[in-house]
Amino acid sequence: MNERVVVVTGGHGVLGRAVVEAALSRGLKVALIDHASGEAAPDGALEIAGVDLTDAAAAQSAMTQVIDRFGRIDAVLNIAGGFVWQKTDDDTPAWDRMFALNLTTALNASRAALPHLKGSADGRIVNVGSAAALKAGAGMGAYAASKSAVHSLTQALAEELKSTSVTVNAVLPSIIDTPANRADMPDANPATWVAPADLAQVILFLASPDSRAMTGALVPVTGRV
């Protein structure tokens, strides 16, 4: 796989960093795209910082930078996203924010990369959905709805690309073991959650040539939750 070029959006987040590091350890060429700037990227990764992936033109510009550096894109791993807990009767703008962070970023990155992915022998798009979107709880409406939209985007795009080499799949984690989740749920047992490094391995399998028989799959990665 060491000739393959993977693009990781949200690469400075906890899961994004785990995916970047795991990809580099496999010898992949990695481009890290993130809205954040000023953070040190892992050695060997191309960092493209300060990118607002909710802007289609910004996503296009970022992918052009990847092509300028590596000459190809084989996989796009849409890790960028966010979470807000908010009840539906709250009138602050969580719904718009959740759809922008979770759906629009994945849509724009995928669209910008597709012409290049179609030129790969094994083009891959991997999205991050959520097991919480399968049955939303109280306060989870905006987040779950946006992740459900990611699931539908994954399935629709997979159907549209069946005549090409490109596959589109999504992972559906439960609770990811992050510092923020530990702070928000201090009485929970994080040993039952999904470690970012473990989720990264599933994502990289879906990004590999070995997953060519899978497309449109929504893969649960739920740990022991």
Backbone bond lengths (Angstrom), bond angles and torsions (degrees), N, CA, C in turn:
res aa  C-N    CA-C-N  psi(-1)  N-CA   C-N-CA  omega(-1)  CA-C   N-CA-C  phi
1 M - - - 1.460 - - 1.523 112.48 -
2 N 1.338 118.63 -1.30 1.460 118.98 -168.10 1.517 114.42 -70.57
3 E 1.338 118.98 -7.21 1.456 120.03 174.51 1.519 111.84 -93.37
4 R 1.316 117.11 -7.49 1.459 120.49 -176.10 1.524 111.12 -78.82
5 V 1.323 114.86 143.89 1.465 122.35 -179.69 1.522 107.98 -110.83
6 V 1.322 116.86 121.02 1.460 121.40 178.89 1.517 109.65 -115.36
7 V 1.320 115.42 140.05 1.460 122.83 176.96 1.521 107.28 -107.84
8 V 1.318 116.16 126.96 1.464 121.75 179.99 1.521 108.31 -115.34
9 T 1.332 116.82 112.15 1.460 118.99 175.54 1.525 108.42 -85.16
10 G 1.314 116.08 152.24 1.464 119.20 -175.51 1.516 112.08 64.71
11 G 1.319 115.64 32.68 1.457 120.64 -172.05 1.507 115.81 -69.40
12 H 1.335 118.43 -12.04 1.464 120.32 177.18 1.525 112.61 -93.45
13 G 1.336 117.81 -4.86 1.462 120.14 175.92 1.512 111.14 -75.88
14 V 1.327 116.41 175.28 1.467 120.43 -177.23 1.527 110.96 -62.46
15 L 1.325 117.17 -50.48 1.463 119.35 178.74 1.524 111.01 -69.55
16 G 1.324 117.22 -42.12 1.455 120.18 179.39 1.513 112.35 -58.08
17 R 1.329 116.25 -43.14 1.468 119.64 179.02 1.524 110.97 -64.52
18 A 1.334 116.99 -39.05 1.469 119.59 178.39 1.528 110.77 -63.58
19 V 1.321 116.97 -39.23 1.466 120.60 179.02 1.524 110.61 -67.79
20 V 1.334 116.80 -44.17 1.466 120.72 179.11 1.520 110.60 -59.16
21 E 1.318 116.73 -47.47 1.468 120.09 -177.59 1.524 111.52 -65.95
22 A 1.338 116.69 -39.57 1.463 119.61 178.70 1.527 110.86 -66.56
23 A 1.333 116.66 -39.05 1.463 120.31 179.15 1.528 110.76 -65.31
24 L 1.322 116.65 -44.02 1.461 119.75 178.64 1.525 111.27 -62.79
25 S 1.329 116.47 -37.57 1.465 119.94 -179.60 1.523 111.96 -65.19
26 R 1.347 116.54 -23.41 1.465 121.17 177.49 1.524 111.93 -88.33
27 G 1.316 116.91 -1.52 1.451 120.17 179.15 1.508 114.27 87.21
28 L 1.329 117.34 12.19 1.458 120.40 177.87 1.517 110.95 -75.39
29 K 1.315 116.18 155.27 1.457 121.35 171.40 1.527 106.94 -89.39
30 V 1.325 116.71 128.39 1.461 121.02 -168.76 1.516 111.14 -125.05
31 A 1.335 115.18 131.34 1.463 121.70 169.43 1.520 107.55 -110.99
32 L 1.306 115.87 126.65 1.463 123.19 -178.65 1.526 107.95 -105.03
33 I 1.331 116.43 119.13 1.465 121.24 178.15 1.519 108.63 -113.83
34 D 1.331 116.81 131.08 1.463 118.98 -179.30 1.522 109.89 -153.15
35 H 1.315 114.72 153.05 1.470 120.61 174.32 1.523 110.18 -71.40
36 A 1.326 116.13 -33.32 1.464 120.74 -179.82 1.521 110.28 -69.15
37 S 1.308 116.04 150.63 1.456 121.76 175.91 1.518 108.68 -135.57
38 G 1.316 116.25 160.99 1.450 120.38 178.08 1.511 114.58 88.33
39 E 1.347 117.31 -1.41 1.455 120.13 176.70 1.521 109.29 -96.26
40 A 1.319 115.58 144.45 1.460 119.74 -178.79 1.516 110.23 -74.66
41 A 1.309 116.29 129.96 1.462 121.01 176.59 1.525 109.25 -84.84
42 P 1.326 118.33 151.00 1.464 120.40 175.03 1.531 110.86 -57.22
43 D 1.302 116.05 146.29 1.464 120.73 178.99 1.520 110.40 -56.46
44 G 1.312 115.82 131.28 1.447 121.27 177.17 1.509 114.66 99.21
45 A 1.335 117.12 -14.64 1.472 119.95 -179.80 1.517 110.48 -92.07
46 L 1.316 116.32 140.91 1.453 121.80 170.32 1.523 107.63 -80.43
47 E 1.322 117.15 119.06 1.458 120.99 179.79 1.522 109.88 -99.66
48 I 1.335 115.24 127.50 1.461 121.48 173.44 1.520 105.59 -120.89
49 A 1.318 116.91 99.13 1.458 122.10 -171.18 1.521 111.19 -102.11
50 G 1.329 115.05 166.11 1.454 121.14 177.35 1.517 113.04 69.86
51 V 1.334 117.22 29.73 1.465 121.59 -176.80 1.526 109.89 -101.07
52 D 1.320 116.41 123.07 1.463 121.79 175.36 1.526 108.18 -93.61
53 L 1.318 116.61 97.97 1.457 120.73 -175.92 1.524 113.13 -74.24
54 T 1.324 117.75 -4.66 1.467 118.88 171.30 1.520 110.85 -76.17
55 D 1.330 116.80 -8.81 1.469 123.96 176.91 1.525 107.91 -102.84
56 A 1.322 117.41 116.72 1.460 121.31 -176.23 1.524 112.02 -60.46
57 A 1.326 116.86 -37.10 1.466 119.69 -179.77 1.520 111.19 -67.05
58 A 1.331 116.63 -36.99 1.461 120.50 178.31 1.524 110.49 -66.69
59 A 1.326 116.56 -39.56 1.468 120.07 176.93 1.525 110.58 -62.75
60 Q 1.324 116.35 -42.65 1.463 120.69 178.84 1.522 111.18 -62.04
61 S 1.326 116.60 -43.16 1.454 121.08 179.39 1.524 111.30 -62.29
62 A 1.322 116.44 -40.91 1.462 120.13 -179.92 1.526 111.07 -63.65
63 M 1.337 116.87 -43.87 1.468 119.32 179.56 1.530 111.14 -66.06
64 T 1.316 116.82 -33.55 1.465 119.70 176.58 1.520 110.24 -63.17
65 Q 1.328 117.03 -38.14 1.470 120.22 177.44 1.529 111.18 -64.51
66 V 1.328 116.99 -36.87 1.461 119.95 177.13 1.527 110.08 -63.68
67 I 1.325 116.57 -45.21 1.465 120.61 179.19 1.521 110.85 -62.98
68 D 1.326 116.52 -40.31 1.467 119.69 178.98 1.519 111.28 -61.09
69 R 1.324 116.84 -34.48 1.467 120.28 -178.54 1.533 112.53 -83.14
70 F 1.331 116.90 -47.50 1.466 120.57 -170.71 1.529 114.15 -108.04
71 G 1.324 117.88 -19.70 1.451 120.60 178.78 1.510 115.62 83.20
72 R 1.332 117.67 -1.52 1.460 120.56 -178.23 1.526 109.69 -164.65
73 I 1.324 115.79 162.60 1.468 122.62 170.69 1.519 106.59 -136.37
74 D 1.326 116.25 125.99 1.463 121.06 179.87 1.523 113.09 -105.85
75 A 1.331 117.14 -26.01 1.460 119.40 -178.55 1.515 109.97 -151.78
76 V 1.319 115.20 142.57 1.462 121.85 172.53 1.523 107.59 -119.09
77 L 1.304 116.28 123.23 1.463 123.04 -178.96 1.520 107.21 -110.37
78 N 1.316 115.64 105.51 1.463 121.12 -173.64 1.531 110.66 -86.65
79 I 1.325 114.63 85.67 1.466 121.48 -178.15 1.528 111.03 -93.00
80 A 1.321 117.55 -24.54 1.470 121.01 -177.29 1.525 110.14 -55.61
81 G 1.329 115.93 138.84 1.462 120.27 179.62 1.516 110.62 172.38
82 G 1.304 115.59 -170.27 1.455 119.59 -178.92 1.521 110.84 -163.64
83 F 1.325 114.82 174.69 1.469 121.16 -178.93 1.520 109.50 -141.70
84 V 1.324 115.21 134.70 1.463 122.34 172.10 1.523 107.61 -136.01
85 W 1.330 116.66 129.28 1.462 121.17 171.96 1.516 106.96 -93.64
86 Q 1.329 115.57 121.93 1.463 118.60 -177.99 1.520 109.72 -159.28
87 K 1.324 116.28 133.21 1.459 120.20 177.30 1.525 109.88 -71.40
88 T 1.307 114.78 152.52 1.454 120.91 -172.44 1.524 112.73 -64.60
89 D 1.334 118.00 -29.52 1.469 119.66 -177.91 1.521 113.24 -82.97
90 D 1.345 117.10 0.93 1.465 120.95 174.34 1.519 107.66 -79.77
91 D 1.323 117.45 130.04 1.471 119.41 -173.37 1.530 113.79 -94.82
92 T 1.325 118.18 10.28 1.464 119.37 173.33 1.534 108.95 -74.19
93 P 1.340 117.79 158.38 1.480 119.84 -164.20 1.526 115.64 -82.74
94 A 1.330 118.90 48.08 1.464 119.87 179.41 1.519 111.97 -66.10
95 W 1.332 118.43 -35.63 1.455 120.34 -175.94 1.527 111.15 -63.42
96 D 1.320 116.81 -49.67 1.462 119.41 178.90 1.527 110.76 -60.56
97 R 1.322 115.91 -41.55 1.464 120.25 -178.23 1.524 111.26 -64.77
98 M 1.328 117.26 -44.06 1.462 120.19 -178.74 1.525 111.49 -64.55
99 F 1.327 117.38 -42.81 1.463 119.03 179.08 1.528 111.16 -67.29
100 A 1.330 117.01 -35.55 1.462 119.63 178.19 1.526 110.99 -66.37
101 L 1.334 116.76 -47.79 1.464 120.47 -175.03 1.527 112.59 -72.60
102 N 1.321 116.86 -39.30 1.460 119.52 -172.05 1.523 114.10 -94.72
103 L 1.320 117.35 -38.89 1.463 120.22 -177.50 1.520 112.81 -96.10
104 T 1.337 116.88 -52.61 1.469 119.81 -173.29 1.519 111.88 -63.05
105 T 1.327 117.72 -37.82 1.468 119.96 178.81 1.523 110.74 -62.55
106 A 1.339 117.37 -43.44 1.467 120.52 179.81 1.521 111.06 -67.18
107 L 1.317 116.29 -40.06 1.462 120.37 179.50 1.522 111.34 -63.74
108 N 1.331 116.66 -48.40 1.463 120.16 -177.82 1.527 112.12 -65.61
109 A 1.321 116.99 -42.83 1.466 119.63 179.74 1.523 110.65 -64.31
110 S 1.333 116.69 -41.72 1.466 120.06 -179.72 1.519 111.22 -65.33
111 R 1.327 116.78 -46.16 1.462 120.25 179.12 1.522 111.68 -59.17
112 A 1.333 116.19 -43.78 1.467 119.95 -177.43 1.517 111.81 -66.32
113 A 1.327 116.65 -32.36 1.465 120.01 -176.37 1.521 113.79 -88.88
114 L 1.322 117.90 -18.78 1.466 120.39 -170.99 1.529 115.05 -54.95
115 P 1.332 120.11 -43.95 1.475 117.88 179.29 1.522 112.59 -57.22
116 H 1.315 116.89 -32.70 1.463 121.26 -179.42 1.529 110.90 -81.80
117 L 1.324 117.16 -38.06 1.457 120.69 178.43 1.520 111.24 -62.38
118 K 1.324 116.31 -36.40 1.467 120.17 179.48 1.526 112.01 -65.62
119 G 1.322 117.60 -20.28 1.456 121.28 177.65 1.514 113.22 -86.17
120 S 1.338 117.04 -5.52 1.461 121.32 178.87 1.522 109.75 -88.55
121 A 1.317 116.56 148.02 1.460 119.94 176.00 1.520 111.46 -66.20
122 D 1.331 116.24 -26.94 1.469 121.61 179.87 1.522 108.99 -140.99
123 G 1.327 116.95 72.80 1.454 120.86 178.70 1.519 110.77 -73.13
124 R 1.310 116.16 143.70 1.458 120.55 -175.82 1.523 111.17 -138.90
125 I 1.332 115.65 138.29 1.463 122.22 165.73 1.519 106.56 -123.29
126 V 1.322 116.11 128.31 1.459 121.14 176.54 1.523 107.89 -124.22
127 N 1.322 116.03 121.99 1.457 122.03 179.06 1.527 110.52 -105.18
128 V 1.319 115.02 162.02 1.470 120.52 175.87 1.522 108.29 -112.30
129 G 1.332 115.18 106.65 1.452 121.03 173.02 1.514 109.87 -91.49
130 S 1.317 116.75 -144.48 1.459 119.75 179.52 1.521 110.45 -161.87
131 A 1.331 115.96 136.36 1.456 119.91 173.10 1.523 110.70 -63.50
132 A 1.347 116.69 -27.71 1.469 120.74 179.57 1.516 112.34 -66.38
133 A 1.327 117.54 -17.89 1.464 120.81 179.53 1.523 112.23 -79.47
134 L 1.332 117.62 -12.45 1.456 120.34 -179.64 1.523 111.60 -74.87
135 K 1.337 116.75 -29.69 1.468 122.48 174.21 1.519 107.08 -152.38
136 A 1.299 115.89 100.56 1.460 120.33 -173.82 1.521 111.34 -73.93
137 G 1.331 115.76 138.09 1.450 121.39 174.93 1.517 111.12 -96.39
138 A 1.314 116.10 179.87 1.463 121.11 178.03 1.517 110.34 -59.35
139 G 1.318 115.97 134.95 1.448 121.21 179.60 1.510 114.67 79.71
140 M 1.334 116.45 0.30 1.466 121.01 -175.68 1.519 112.64 -106.99
141 G 1.337 117.56 7.27 1.461 120.50 -172.82 1.505 114.02 -57.94
142 A 1.336 116.71 -53.24 1.464 119.99 -176.39 1.522 111.39 -64.31
143 Y 1.320 116.54 -46.10 1.462 120.68 -179.61 1.526 110.56 -63.68
144 A 1.333 116.86 -49.41 1.458 120.81 -176.73 1.523 111.32 -64.32
145 A 1.328 116.84 -39.88 1.464 119.23 178.88 1.521 111.13 -63.49
146 S 1.323 116.98 -40.93 1.472 119.29 179.78 1.517 111.34 -67.18
147 K 1.330 117.30 -36.87 1.465 119.66 178.37 1.525 111.23 -73.74
148 S 1.331 117.44 -33.30 1.464 119.45 173.07 1.524 110.06 -60.27
149 A 1.325 115.84 -37.82 1.463 119.81 176.76 1.526 110.94 -64.23
150 V 1.317 117.36 -36.74 1.468 120.54 175.21 1.522 110.42 -62.62
151 H 1.340 116.49 -40.78 1.467 119.80 177.57 1.529 110.45 -59.88
152 S 1.328 116.04 -45.82 1.464 119.76 -179.16 1.519 111.76 -66.88
153 L 1.328 117.00 -39.06 1.463 120.22 175.52 1.528 110.20 -59.41
154 T 1.313 116.56 -43.95 1.462 121.49 179.81 1.521 110.88 -58.48
155 Q 1.319 116.63 -48.57 1.463 120.62 -177.04 1.528 111.79 -68.06
156 A 1.333 116.48 -43.03 1.465 119.57 -178.80 1.525 111.42 -65.70
157 L 1.330 116.21 -44.37 1.461 119.53 -178.78 1.526 110.86 -66.73
158 A 1.328 116.38 -35.96 1.467 119.42 176.54 1.528 110.84 -60.40
159 E 1.329 117.04 -42.28 1.464 120.33 178.41 1.529 110.65 -64.71
160 E 1.316 116.24 -41.83 1.464 120.26 -177.39 1.529 112.28 -65.97
161 L 1.328 116.88 -24.64 1.467 120.83 -173.50 1.522 113.34 -106.16
162 K 1.322 117.39 11.26 1.465 119.47 -176.32 1.520 113.52 -63.24
163 S 1.314 117.38 -22.03 1.469 119.55 178.88 1.528 112.09 -86.06
164 T 1.335 117.48 2.13 1.456 122.29 180.00 1.524 109.76 -114.39
165 S 1.330 115.70 -177.56 1.467 120.58 176.67 1.524 112.13 -83.43
166 V 1.327 117.68 -3.59 1.464 121.19 -171.32 1.525 110.46 -87.70
167 T 1.325 116.52 129.10 1.459 121.62 172.38 1.524 109.25 -109.49
168 V 1.322 114.82 153.77 1.464 121.01 -178.99 1.525 108.24 -134.05
169 N 1.319 116.38 119.77 1.458 122.06 -179.61 1.518 109.62 -136.96
170 A 1.322 115.89 167.21 1.460 120.31 178.74 1.524 109.72 -138.08
171 V 1.313 115.68 147.27 1.466 121.49 169.93 1.522 108.09 -98.40
172 L 1.335 115.58 144.87 1.460 121.73 179.94 1.525 108.53 -121.24
173 P 1.333 117.18 84.05 1.466 118.78 179.38 1.519 112.01 -74.96
174 S 1.318 114.83 158.71 1.469 120.55 171.01 1.521 107.05 -86.58
175 I 1.316 118.10 -110.15 1.464 121.43 177.74 1.521 108.38 -99.18
176 I 1.305 116.93 123.44 1.457 121.34 178.11 1.527 108.66 -88.18
177 D 1.308 115.97 136.97 1.469 121.02 -177.69 1.528 109.74 -76.81
178 T 1.331 115.23 92.41 1.462 121.83 178.58 1.531 109.62 -122.71
179 P 1.321 117.86 159.18 1.465 119.47 175.80 1.523 112.76 -56.56
180 A 1.333 117.09 -38.26 1.464 119.97 -179.68 1.523 111.11 -64.83
181 N 1.328 117.86 -42.75 1.460 120.08 179.10 1.520 111.92 -67.81
182 R 1.306 117.42 -35.67 1.465 119.53 176.30 1.524 110.97 -64.90
183 A 1.329 116.00 -39.00 1.467 119.70 179.00 1.522 111.43 -68.17
184 D 1.330 116.71 -37.54 1.464 120.90 -178.36 1.521 112.96 -75.85
185 M 1.337 116.86 -25.95 1.471 121.36 -177.24 1.525 109.99 -129.15
186 P 1.346 117.39 67.28 1.464 120.43 -172.91 1.526 114.27 -65.72
187 D 1.325 117.85 -20.94 1.462 120.46 -178.20 1.525 112.95 -93.98
188 A 1.312 117.15 -2.86 1.470 120.91 -179.57 1.524 110.26 -81.12
189 N 1.323 114.86 167.06 1.460 120.98 178.33 1.526 109.44 -104.32
190 P 1.323 118.26 100.09 1.464 119.71 -176.33 1.518 114.03 -66.90
191 A 1.331 117.62 -12.05 1.460 119.57 177.81 1.524 111.58 -65.03
192 T 1.338 116.85 -20.56 1.469 120.26 179.00 1.525 111.92 -88.92
193 W 1.317 117.76 -9.42 1.449 121.92 -177.09 1.528 110.79 -80.35
194 V 1.322 115.62 -177.64 1.463 121.60 -179.13 1.526 109.32 -97.72
195 A 1.316 116.80 119.45 1.460 120.53 177.53 1.529 109.32 -70.46
196 P 1.335 118.03 136.49 1.468 119.93 179.11 1.530 113.20 -53.83
197 A 1.319 117.13 -38.64 1.465 119.80 -179.59 1.516 111.76 -64.84
198 D 1.343 117.35 -35.39 1.462 120.56 178.51 1.528 111.23 -70.84
199 L 1.330 116.32 -41.64 1.464 120.15 177.29 1.524 110.45 -63.97
200 A 1.324 116.42 -36.71 1.466 120.68 178.56 1.524 111.17 -59.46
201 Q 1.333 117.71 -37.21 1.460 120.16 -179.58 1.529 111.72 -66.21
202 V 1.335 116.74 -37.34 1.467 120.00 177.71 1.529 109.58 -67.21
203 I 1.325 116.21 -43.41 1.464 120.83 179.27 1.518 110.62 -60.26
204 L 1.313 117.18 -43.45 1.463 119.93 -178.00 1.526 111.72 -70.87
205 F 1.327 117.84 -29.25 1.468 118.24 172.32 1.525 109.80 -63.55
206 L 1.325 117.02 -45.45 1.465 119.94 179.72 1.521 111.72 -65.78
207 A 1.328 116.84 -22.66 1.466 121.20 178.04 1.520 112.87 -86.64
208 S 1.311 117.09 -3.62 1.463 120.98 -173.71 1.524 111.95 -96.55
209 P 1.322 117.22 163.29 1.471 120.39 174.25 1.524 112.77 -60.26
210 D 1.327 117.73 -25.59 1.462 120.99 -177.58 1.522 113.13 -65.07
211 S 1.338 117.89 -17.50 1.466 120.50 -178.11 1.525 112.17 -94.49
212 R 1.328 118.30 17.51 1.464 120.61 -171.33 1.525 113.20 -61.29
213 A 1.332 118.67 -21.78 1.465 120.24 -179.68 1.525 112.69 -83.71
214 M 1.326 116.92 -1.42 1.465 120.56 -178.11 1.525 110.16 -111.75
215 T 1.310 116.75 128.45 1.458 120.45 169.40 1.522 108.89 -154.24
216 G 1.312 115.68 142.45 1.453 121.46 -176.33 1.519 113.26 77.63
217 A 1.322 117.20 12.34 1.471 120.75 -177.21 1.528 110.86 -84.46
218 L 1.321 114.77 140.47 1.462 122.12 172.08 1.520 105.79 -110.52
219 V 1.313 117.41 103.07 1.462 122.38 -167.17 1.533 110.35 -97.78
220 P 1.335 118.07 113.72 1.466 119.43 177.58 1.523 110.81 -68.13
221 V 1.324 115.71 133.56 1.469 121.66 174.49 1.520 105.28 -133.63
222 T 1.319 115.76 85.63 1.468 119.70 -164.47 1.523 114.78 -113.09
223 G 1.337 118.34 4.34 1.444 119.32 179.22 1.516 111.08 60.06
224 R 1.340 116.22 -129.99 1.463 121.54 178.30 1.512 111.16 -117.40
225 V 1.337 116.59 23.41 1.465 120.70 -178.71 1.529 109.23 -73.64
